[in-house]
Amino acid sequence: MLSMIQQSPKSPLMGTYQAGNAATAVYLVFDDKGNFCRYTQQNGVLEEGIYLEDSPEQYTLTASDGYLCQAVRTREGIYFFNGREAVALYVKADSALVFVGNHEWPEWAS
């Protein structure tokens, strides 16, 4: 199931970003109200929470369990640092919020 939510872009970060190929991709989604979600098609939500801009193009992401992650926006995409995995580059896939798969998504994603 593919779900797309159209919102007027108020945040330069807003949209859907993808790391990896379609079969094993990890997606990172940012809305324009400070929410984020990281998920896979196979497993659903990996992390969700809020994000704040620390300085131009640098963001702190606070997962719902309180864990802090960092993101840096560049021309290439979003570099995501969570301290649990290797640094990953997420390339912008869409300006809309895209959720792929039949999973339970965050409330803000509906």
Secondary structure, DSSP 8 states (H G I E B T S, - for coil): -EEEE-----STT-EEEEES-TTT-EEEEE-TTSEEEEEETTTEEEEEEEEEEEETTEEEEEETTS-EEEEEE-SS-EEEE-SSS--EEEEEEESSEEEESSS---GGG-
